[in-house]
Amino acid sequence: MKDITETARTQAEIIEAFKFRHACKVFDPERKIDDASFDTILEAARLSPTSFGHEPFKILMIQSQEKRELFREFSWGANGMMNGTSGQLGTASHFGIILAHTAETMTAGSDYLQNFYRTVKQLPDEVIEIFNGAYGKFQDSDHHIKTDREIADWSGKQAYIVLANMMTAGALLRIDSCPIEGFDMALTSEVLEEHFGVDPKLYKPAVMFAFGYRADEPQFDKTRRTMEETVSWF
Ligand SMILES: Cc1cc2nc3c(=O)[nH]c(=O)nc-3n(C[C@H](O)[C@H](O)[C@H](O)COP(=O)(O)O)c2cc1C
């Protein structure tokens, strides 16, 4: 059990980390994140919660500058066009894309899910039947998630939780980051298929991310609505 002062210290550390984190536009290109720290960030991703525990995402790390450049033209949120630099694409120590699973794998009863329940979740057949029924109802009538687009968007929601945890883990280590959805979906999918062998029937891009160490302090102070505007208690 933590004593009261230790709890207060942890509370302060958490808020410090959240204040430290900002959407970093330009990283110091000379500073690389060490492997143990980035492995920790990836482990935070892997341990993240997902709906039904289906883990409907995959992380693609893009460390080759040549490969990063393939995204530059249509990734206005990461190419530095807003600040006249080479952007997160040109300066991040680590850059990646989280891919979202599509209907092919994430439709209730799919072969993929049967195998996933058996091999990853290690569920017995009778529990798999319960999962199939519950997830089928969730897709059919609870949330109406049926089309490929709806299922990929649902997978993408899980991807955003993953990314949030990665950014918080980074901030606790005083590593900077930026979430990035400033890119053209269709062109990103084309590049992923042509240059990374990503089958668009199986995966759609959800969100990009960059990690590294800030080149400069943030240009703007953090602004947020008040707690009263943000939260209602009943
Ligand atoms: C899902 C998501 C996508 C974002 N996309 C971009 C982006 O493409 N480029 C960028 O520079 N910032 C991007 N941002 C950063 C936001 O603009 C930023 O988080 C917001 O203005 C609050 O500022 P702060 O993160 O510095 O506190 C994105 C943020 C989120 C959560």
The ligand as a Gaussian input file, in Angstrom:
#p B3LYP/6-31G(d) Opt

LIG

0 1
 C       -5.946000      12.162000     -33.431000
 C       -5.100000      13.398000     -33.509000
 C       -4.591000      13.790000     -34.723000
 C       -3.734000      14.894000     -34.795000
 N       -3.141000      15.201000     -36.003000
 C       -2.150000      16.122000     -36.024000
 C       -1.364000      16.316000     -37.199000
 O       -1.604000      15.714000     -38.237000
 N       -0.328000      17.175000     -37.126000
 C       -0.026000      17.882000     -35.992000
 O        0.949000      18.626000     -35.994000
 N       -0.778000      17.748000     -34.861000
 C       -1.812000      16.876000     -34.859000
 N       -2.551000      16.696000     -33.705000
 C       -2.242000      17.491000     -32.528000
 C       -3.374000      18.398000     -32.047000
 O       -3.514000      19.491000     -32.878000
 C       -3.038000      18.782000     -30.600000
 O       -3.005000      17.616000     -29.810000
 C       -4.053000      19.767000     -30.012000
 O       -4.028000      20.973000     -30.702000
 C       -3.764000      20.039000     -28.517000
 O       -2.452000      20.489000     -28.320000
 P       -1.392000      19.709000     -27.407000
 O       -1.417000      18.274000     -27.847000
 O       -0.063000      20.344000     -27.744000
 O       -1.784000      19.867000     -26.000000
 C       -3.438000      15.631000     -33.631000
 C       -4.006000      15.228000     -32.412000
 C       -4.798000      14.130000     -32.338000
 C       -5.319000      13.675000     -31.006000

